[in-house]
Every structure is written in C-alpha cells, then in structure tokens.
Amino acid sequence: MTKTPFIPDMISVHLGAPDSNSENVTLNFQDYIKNVVCSEIYPTWPENSIRANVYVIVTYALNRIYTEWYRSKGYDFDITNSTQYDQKFIKGREIFGNISLIVDQLFTNYIRRRGSVEPLYAQFCNGTTVTCGGLSQWGTVDLAKRGYTPYEMLQFYYGNDIDIITDAQVMTNTPSYPGTDLKLGIIGNDIRTIQVQLNRISRNFPAIPKISEVDGIYGTETEAAVKAFQSVFDLPQTGIVDKTTWYKIAFIYVSVKRLADLNSEGLSLEDVRQQYTEELVPGMQNIEVKNLQYYLAVIGAYYEAVMPVPITGYYGSQTENSVRSFQKVYGLPETGIVNRMVWIDIYRAYRGILESVPIDDSVDVILFPGRILKEGISGEDVKRLQRYLTYINKSYPNIPAVNDTGYFGPLTRSSVLAFQKQFGIDQTGYVGAVTWNEAASLYSDLKYGFDKQPFQNPGFTIKEEK
C-alpha cells in the first residue's frame, strides 16, 4: 500500500482454504480473470451482465493483492480459490470465447469508491442460494433485461459514489516489504508508509504514541511507536521494522481501516503519497541524485569495477554509466536506472564498506555514517558532526558553534540549517549524505588543507563538481 493500484502481470492462487495443504498456481492475471468469470457465471448471460461481473471479479482480486491480505498473514499466495473466502477458480478449465473477449477489454479496469485510492472490496454472491450486501450475480441478469448498463448495475449494488478506473498500468507485483530492516536514521517512502500506518493504528490502540511529523525519516518518535506496536502485538521490542513487523503493521492497518470490507474507511491520496522520488533516471536533477552519486563515489573508490562519479546532482551520462557498472558487478539488469530495489542494493553495498572500515579517535573525518541525523537522535556521529560545525564556525561565524554533546537538539538543528543555507543545500534541518559530505569536506579543507582529506581509503576524496 505504498503506491496507487496497478494491474499485476501475475497472480498466485492457493487451490483450497488458506490453511489447507494445497498447491499454489501462479498464472497471468488476465488468464486468471477469464477462468474465474467462466467459473462464477454463465456465458449465455446478457453481455452487460457479464461485463458488470468482470468489473467486480477484477476489483475483488485487486483488493486482495493491494491490501496484501494473505501475504501480510505470512501466506505465500495472493488469493484462494475457495468460495468460502474468495472467488472460484478451476485449474485447467475451458474458457468461453465471448467471456475471453470481454475480459481482454476490461481486465485493466476496476471499481473505486470516490475519494479513496484502493480497489473496492467488491463483495458479491450468486443472489439465490447465498445473499450478501454486495452484487447479486443473478440479479445482474434481471437488471440487464431491464436495460441497465454495467455501471448502473454497479451503482445499484455499491452506491452512486463509485468510479470505474480505466486502463490501469500493468506491471510486475513485488512485495511491499523493502527487503531490508528499517531502523533509526533510515529515510524514504517506506518510512513514511509505516508512519502513516502507525498513526492510524494508534487511534484504535492508544498505547502506541503518535508520530508528530510524518516526514519519511526514521527518528526517535518513529522508533518509540514501533517499540510500542511490537509490545502491543507480542513482537520482540527491537524498535526495528523487520519483515515480521512490517507485515504485522500492514495487516493491522488494513484491519482498522476495514480496507478488505465493503464499508471500508478508504485510503486517501495523502495516505499513499510518495515523499521521495520512486525512481531515478537520466536527466533528473535533485538532492536524491546527489545522495545517489555520493554512495556511488564511495563504492567506486573501494571497488575498481564500479565507476566513480562526481557529485553534481545531475543524472547525466557519467552517473548512468556508474549505475550500469554497479548493476553489472552485482548481477542486476544493466538498465542505468535506479529503482527501489537497485537503491536498496546500493545502500547495502555502502553499509558494507562502512562496516569494514574501522573508526577510531585518531581519524576525525569519516564517511557519512549511513543514517540520517535529525533532532532527537544521539550518538558518536552526532558528536562528530557538532565538532565539524564548531570548527567551521571559526571561518563562518554565521554558522553557530555547538557543544559536542552527542545529542541532536534545537541548537544543532539551527547550526545545520545555517550551514545548509550558506552552501546552497536544501534547508531540511537534518543531515543526510550530501550535508555530511559538505560539512566533513569543508572541515577537512579548513583544518588540514585542500585535497588532504584523511578518508579511510588512502587518497580517496569526494568533491562536488562545481
């Protein structure tokens, strides 16, 4: 639930009740819809009735996938074929020609409640032996005979405040879990997701404290909320969002929002808004490209096969070639584009370098410590930053000196903001790779002389291309 819905290219179906020892079948989503429609209704029904049922069947499946209804519970499939839980699917069944043609036209369309983002939990039943609060399959036959259009049928059963979203993008479905643990100092859209979810969960579970600023940065408030959530739901209270905690948060969020319910509270655009660029591509120019270039510059200094790159903030041919070289070394498709998974691998490689380099008191200019420093965070890296700022103050008195307490308080934030303003860096008040590199480089220049920075790798310097 970190993005707007899409049509998955594949879907995994469990052939039985969720806990049954049955096989999973993975197949093309379009073929799955054809199978279910042929299994649920008759090809001889009026075309408008068939179309209304296709919309519903597509939407129901998308709701299961989008909310990760089964995967968030630890299952390795997207949906079951048990009509007690989901919709009917018969492995290897015959597909009727007219239904196949209609599904080809409609499988990228789904129903959404107006003002919400997620596909509607489009509950349905046959309307004869079983009735429910959603669509009646046999009822659509009567409505079609009375001249109802497919959309009017859907309004009849689900209300007038629904829209049909058309031509949704078809793409590969990947698990929402980012593949790496989230902890203090990490930044990104995944952090914003858990902040939004924990704040909503806290309305039902007041023992979980509110996170005052949903900013996509894993600060001390987020850590405290995660620990409280873990306590409430009997998980190890680490303050780290691992795979188990991620999916437990997702499951409880879906439950309290009733996203898998016909009367869902709904997801707003703000709930799923992305704060940071999801994909970095050639031609872009922003702070996130600078962060990328910093990591690649460091990795390139330690791994000969990865091309180093200047930190300009512009994603040009040098950056593209550097990305391709990284992808080649790590066995990834050589696209020259940094998507979510490539970014995670780049960060892992950088963390590996950090962990392999010993740091002692004799070395006072070091690489970015790998976590975002913001107000409320403590540690030796905060103390080192404070020393940089205080030394820089001797030459730039408009940048306030701060005591090296190791605690990032309001005075440190004011000094960071002044530093960022002085050197044309986005004035965020927190310290990421770019601000750290600028501060460490300037400190080194002022204390040791230009181009004499004692980084851990001999002769390794990172200077922004002017």
HUGI-V552153 format. One line per field, one symbol per residue. phi: phi as a letter, one per 40 degrees, with the letter a starting at -180 (. if undefined). psi: psi as a letter, one per 30 degrees, with the letter a starting at -180 (. if undefined). A space follows every 10 residues. Layout:
phi = ???
psi = ???
//
This chain:
phi = .baccacccb abbccicdcc cbcbbbaddc cccccccccc bbcccddccc ccccdccccc cccccccfdc cccgcbacab bcccbbbcbb dgccbcdccd cccdcbccba cbcdgbbcdd cccaacgbcb bacbcccccc ccccccgccd cccccdcbhc cbbbcbfccc accbdcccga cbadgcbicc ccdccccccc ccccbccccc ccbcbgbccc ccdccccccc ccbfbdccgb cccccdcccc cccdcccfcb adcccgbccc cbcccbdcab bdhcaacccc ddcccccccc cbbcccccac cbgbcbcccc cccccccccc gbdccgbbcd ccdccccccc cccdccbcbb ccbbbbcdcg bcbadhcbic ccdcdccdcc ccdcbbcccc cbcccgbcbd cccccccccc ccbgcdccgb bbcccdcccc ccdcdccbgc fbcccccdgc bbbccc
psi = hglllljkfl kkkkialegl illkkklkee eeeeeeeffe akfflkeeee eeeeeeeeee eeeeeefhee efgglhlell gkffeblkkj kglkkkeeee eeeeeffgkl kkkkflelkk iikllfgdfk lafbkjefef eeeefggkle eeeeeeeflf hlljklhlkk lkkkkfkffl kkakfkklee eeefeeeeee efefiffjkk jejjggkiae eeeeeeeeee eeghlkifgk jaeeeefeee eeeeeffhfh kehkflklee egkkflkfkk lkfljaeeee eeeeeeeeef ffjefkklkl jffkiaeeee eeeeeeeeeg hlkifgkjae eeeeeeeeee eeeeffjkkl ffjfjllkff kkklkfklle eeeeeeeeee eefefiffjk lkkifgkjae eeeeeeeeee eeghkkiffl jaeeeeeeee eeeeeeeflk hhkilejkgj kjkkk.
//
